[in-house]
Amino acid sequence: MKRWLCALACVLGCLATPALAQDKPAQLSSSDWLARIQADKKSIVTKSMELTPEEAKKFWPLYDKFQRERAVPQSSLNRAMLDYIAADGSLTNANAKRIVEQIQAAVLDEARLDQKHFKQLLSVLSAQKAARYMQIENKMQAVVRYEAAKAIPLVQ
């Protein structure tokens, strides 16, 4: 798992976020990346996308819309995880089922939004730049989810 995390940090440092890359990006922990993502996600995207002024004029309103739309399933996902944590070892079968169903529904909603957003990006960016944005977003979400997963104990 640590190798995977180091590889992710390298990829994030070298490919997705060149402005954040340091001499040794593999030494950054996932919690370091999480802090950076939370501190200034838009800056990471700005530095990673390398948009022309014309592309930027069309991209940023979409980006802001995407982030607002993505907040809905992310909020559902966060609530479900908090419900699980609040159960604190007293999770019933009914609650376990409900929480997993909520998480799965939120993940499906995010996937549908990603498809919708990619199609919209293709109307303002080249396919390569649209794919680059989707990669950047996915990499940042992977770090956020990894940190959340570390904090949540397995069902007993």
C-alpha positions as CSV (number, residue, x, y, z in Angstrom):
1,M,0.0,0.0,0.0
2,K,2.8,2.4,0.8
3,R,4.3,1.8,-2.7
4,W,1.0,2.7,-4.2
5,L,0.8,5.8,-2.2
6,C,4.3,6.8,-3.1
7,A,3.5,6.2,-6.8
8,L,0.4,8.3,-6.5
9,A,2.4,11.1,-4.9
10,C,5.0,10.9,-7.6
11,V,2.3,11.0,-10.3
12,L,0.6,13.9,-8.6
13,G,3.8,15.7,-8.2
14,C,5.3,15.1,-11.6
15,L,2.4,15.0,-13.9
16,A,-0.8,16.5,-12.5
17,T,0.7,19.2,-10.3
18,P,4.0,20.4,-11.6
19,A,3.8,23.6,-9.6
20,L,3.6,21.6,-6.4
21,A,6.4,19.2,-7.3
22,Q,9.4,19.4,-5.0
23,D,12.9,17.9,-5.3
24,K,11.5,14.6,-3.9
25,P,7.7,14.4,-4.5
26,A,7.6,10.8,-3.5
27,Q,8.4,11.7,0.1
28,L,5.1,13.7,0.5
29,S,2.5,11.7,2.4
30,S,-1.1,11.5,1.3
31,S,-2.0,13.7,4.2
32,D,0.4,16.3,2.8
33,W,-1.3,16.1,-0.5
34,L,-4.7,16.2,1.1
35,A,-3.8,19.5,2.9
36,R,-2.5,21.0,-0.3
37,I,-5.7,19.9,-2.2
38,Q,-7.9,21.3,0.5
39,A,-5.9,24.6,0.7
40,D,-6.1,25.5,-2.9
41,K,-7.6,23.0,-5.3
42,K,-8.3,25.7,-7.9
43,S,-4.7,26.7,-8.0
44,I,-3.6,23.1,-8.5
45,V,-6.0,22.9,-11.5
46,T,-4.8,26.2,-12.8
47,K,-1.1,25.2,-12.8
48,S,-1.8,21.7,-14.1
49,M,-4.1,22.6,-17.0
50,E,-1.9,25.1,-18.8
51,L,-4.9,26.8,-20.5
52,T,-4.7,29.5,-23.0
53,P,-6.5,32.8,-22.1
54,E,-9.3,31.8,-24.5
55,E,-9.6,28.3,-23.1
56,A,-9.6,29.7,-19.5
57,K,-12.4,32.1,-20.3
58,K,-14.6,29.1,-21.3
59,F,-13.2,26.5,-18.8
60,W,-13.5,28.3,-15.4
61,P,-17.3,28.9,-15.4
62,L,-17.7,25.2,-16.2
63,Y,-15.2,24.3,-13.5
64,D,-17.1,26.3,-10.9
65,K,-20.4,24.7,-12.0
66,F,-18.8,21.3,-11.8
67,Q,-17.6,21.9,-8.2
68,R,-21.0,23.0,-7.1
69,E,-22.7,20.0,-8.7
70,R,-20.1,17.6,-7.3
71,A,-20.7,18.9,-3.8
72,V,-24.1,17.2,-3.7
73,P,-22.9,13.6,-4.0
74,Q,-19.8,14.4,-2.0
75,S,-22.0,15.7,0.8
76,S,-24.1,12.5,0.7
77,L,-20.9,10.4,0.8
78,N,-19.5,12.4,3.8
79,R,-22.8,12.1,5.7
80,A,-22.8,8.3,5.2
81,M,-19.3,8.0,6.4
82,L,-20.0,10.2,9.5
83,D,-23.1,8.0,10.2
84,Y,-20.8,5.0,10.1
85,I,-18.2,6.6,12.4
86,A,-21.0,7.8,14.8
87,A,-22.2,4.2,15.2
88,D,-18.9,3.5,17.0
89,G,-18.9,-0.2,17.0
90,S,-22.7,-0.6,17.5
91,L,-23.5,-0.8,13.8
92,T,-26.7,-2.8,13.2
93,N,-27.3,-4.8,10.0
94,A,-30.0,-2.3,8.9
95,N,-27.7,0.7,9.4
96,A,-24.8,-1.1,7.7
97,K,-27.0,-1.8,4.7
98,R,-28.4,1.8,4.6
99,I,-24.9,3.3,4.8
100,V,-23.4,1.2,2.1
101,E,-26.4,1.9,-0.2
102,Q,-26.0,5.6,0.5
103,I,-22.3,5.4,-0.4
104,Q,-22.9,3.4,-3.6
105,A,-25.6,5.9,-4.7
106,A,-23.3,8.9,-4.1
107,V,-20.5,7.2,-6.1
108,L,-22.9,6.5,-9.0
109,D,-24.1,10.1,-8.9
110,E,-20.4,11.3,-9.1
111,A,-19.8,8.9,-12.0
112,R,-22.8,10.3,-13.9
113,L,-21.6,13.8,-13.2
114,D,-18.2,13.0,-14.5
115,Q,-19.7,11.7,-17.7
116,K,-21.8,14.9,-18.0
117,H,-18.9,17.1,-17.2
118,F,-16.6,15.5,-19.7
119,K,-19.1,16.0,-22.5
120,Q,-19.4,19.6,-21.5
121,L,-15.6,20.0,-21.4
122,L,-15.3,18.6,-24.9
123,S,-17.4,21.6,-26.2
124,V,-14.8,24.1,-24.9
125,L,-11.5,22.2,-24.8
126,S,-9.6,19.7,-26.9
127,A,-10.2,16.0,-25.9
128,Q,-6.7,15.9,-24.5
129,K,-7.2,18.9,-22.2
130,A,-10.6,17.6,-21.2
131,A,-9.1,14.3,-20.4
132,R,-6.3,16.0,-18.5
133,Y,-8.8,17.8,-16.3
134,M,-10.6,14.6,-15.6
135,Q,-7.3,13.0,-14.6
136,I,-6.4,15.8,-12.3
137,E,-9.8,15.7,-10.6
138,N,-9.7,11.9,-10.2
139,K,-6.2,12.0,-8.7
140,M,-7.2,14.6,-6.2
141,Q,-10.3,12.7,-5.3
142,A,-8.3,9.5,-4.9
143,V,-6.1,11.2,-2.3
144,V,-9.1,12.6,-0.4
145,R,-10.8,9.2,-0.4
146,Y,-7.6,7.4,0.6
147,E,-7.3,9.7,3.7
148,A,-11.0,9.2,4.5
149,A,-10.6,5.4,4.2
150,K,-7.7,5.4,6.5
151,A,-9.7,7.1,9.2
152,I,-12.7,4.7,9.0
153,P,-12.3,1.4,10.8
154,L,-13.6,-1.8,9.2
155,V,-17.0,-3.1,10.2
156,Q,-16.8,-5.5,13.2
